[in-house]
Amino acid sequence: MTEEELEKLGEEARQNHVPVMMEDGLSSLLDYIRRHEKIRKILELGTAVGYSAMNMAMVRPDITVDTLEIDPQMAAQAEANITAAGLADRIRVHLTDAMDYQTDEIYDLIFVDAAKSQYRRYLEHFFANSRKGTVFVFDNLCFHGIVDHPELTHNRSTRQMTAKIRSFRNWLMVEPRFAVEYHAEIGDGIAFARRVR
Ligand SMILES: C[S@@+](CC[C@H](N)C(=O)[O-])C[C@H]1O[C@@H](n2cnc3c(N)ncnc32)[C@H](O)[C@@H]1O
């Protein structure tokens, strides 16, 4: 699959309201992977149609991705897209709730893009699959500006969810196990949290 074909798939997903990563958030994630040549094993939480997984796998041919998806239709679509792209030998889609997934693998990068209110639980669950130097990446830490400006919505569940994101973000910034780079201005707010102990 060419980069143009992959970009077209991303556009189609956005038009169909599949919540794939925003372009500049994705570029910043791919840049990070490019700059860190030792990143080879990636775990992704939240596959959707496989767009970010395929983009990450295409950075270098030695990259493998395990990606977890709870929705059977999404997982099936992702499998089809990944197979059509010729990437099925390097991207494995697992149909599962991320919190039920158990593995002994140690990953170089863990991209957390599933249920926003569960970020802290995901981090603790997959901490055992990291080592010093592993980077956890969290997207949507601004959630369309609502995390910092709750008055932008009157929807009760959105307010509750964005309050959870805010408390997670505040916690992460000072959590001693990680060195955190947070970019509010990129995509929907993205953090790179490198494990330091
Ligand atoms: C924002 S989308 C992922 C987008 C994808 N990473 C991309 O940019 O191409 C979030 C996905 O996480 C899935 N999801 C939500 N809760 C989950 C859970 N507990 N375990 C696994 N997947 C989950 C949703 O079904 C949805 O497809």
The ligand as an SDF file (V2000), in Angstrom:
LIG
                    3D

 27 29  0  0  0  0  0  0  0  0999 V2000
  -10.0600    6.5880   18.6540 C   0  0  0  0  0  0  0  0  0  0  0  0
  -10.4420    4.9980   18.0410 S   0  0  0  0  0  0  0  0  0  0  0  0
   -8.8740    4.3590   17.5500 C   0  0  0  0  0  0  0  0  0  0  0  0
   -8.3200    5.0410   16.3300 C   0  0  0  0  0  0  0  0  0  0  0  0
   -7.0700    4.4070   15.7830 C   0  0  0  0  0  0  0  0  0  0  0  0
   -6.0430    4.2810   16.7970 N   0  0  0  0  0  0  0  0  0  0  0  0
   -6.5600    5.2570   14.6380 C   0  0  0  0  0  0  0  0  0  0  0  0
   -6.1320    6.4090   14.8840 O   0  0  0  0  0  0  0  0  0  0  0  0
   -6.5940    4.7890   13.4940 O   0  0  0  0  0  0  0  0  0  0  0  0
  -10.7500    4.1080   19.5130 C   0  0  0  0  0  0  0  0  0  0  0  0
  -11.0540    2.6390   19.3100 C   0  0  0  0  0  0  0  0  0  0  0  0
  -10.9270    1.9880   20.5790 O   0  0  0  0  0  0  0  0  0  0  0  0
  -11.9010    0.9720   20.6600 C   0  0  0  0  0  0  0  0  0  0  0  0
  -12.0890    0.6600   22.0800 N   0  0  0  0  0  0  0  0  0  0  0  0
  -12.8510    1.3370   22.9910 C   0  0  0  0  0  0  0  0  0  0  0  0
  -12.7650    0.7370   24.1880 N   0  0  0  0  0  0  0  0  0  0  0  0
  -11.9220   -0.3170   24.0550 C   0  0  0  0  0  0  0  0  0  0  0  0
  -11.4430   -1.3190   24.9460 C   0  0  0  0  0  0  0  0  0  0  0  0
  -11.8010   -1.3360   26.2250 N   0  0  0  0  0  0  0  0  0  0  0  0
  -10.5800   -2.2390   24.4680 N   0  0  0  0  0  0  0  0  0  0  0  0
  -10.2020   -2.2360   23.1600 C   0  0  0  0  0  0  0  0  0  0  0  0
  -10.6430   -1.3160   22.2710 N   0  0  0  0  0  0  0  0  0  0  0  0
  -11.4860   -0.3650   22.7100 C   0  0  0  0  0  0  0  0  0  0  0  0
  -13.1110    1.5710   19.9720 C   0  0  0  0  0  0  0  0  0  0  0  0
  -14.0050    0.5570   19.5330 O   0  0  0  0  0  0  0  0  0  0  0  0
  -12.4790    2.3600   18.8190 C   0  0  0  0  0  0  0  0  0  0  0  0
  -12.4280    1.5960   17.6460 O   0  0  0  0  0  0  0  0  0  0  0  0
  1  2  1  0
  2  3  1  0
  2 10  1  0
  3  4  1  0
  4  5  1  0
  5  6  1  0
  5  7  1  0
  7  8  2  0
  7  9  1  0
 10 11  1  0
 11 12  1  0
 11 26  1  0
 12 13  1  0
 13 14  1  0
 13 24  1  0
 14 15  1  0
 14 23  1  0
 15 16  2  0
 16 17  1  0
 17 18  1  0
 17 23  2  0
 18 19  1  0
 18 20  2  0
 20 21  1  0
 21 22  2  0
 22 23  1  0
 24 25  1  0
 24 26  1  0
 26 27  1  0
M  CHG  2   2   1   9  -1
M  END
$$$$
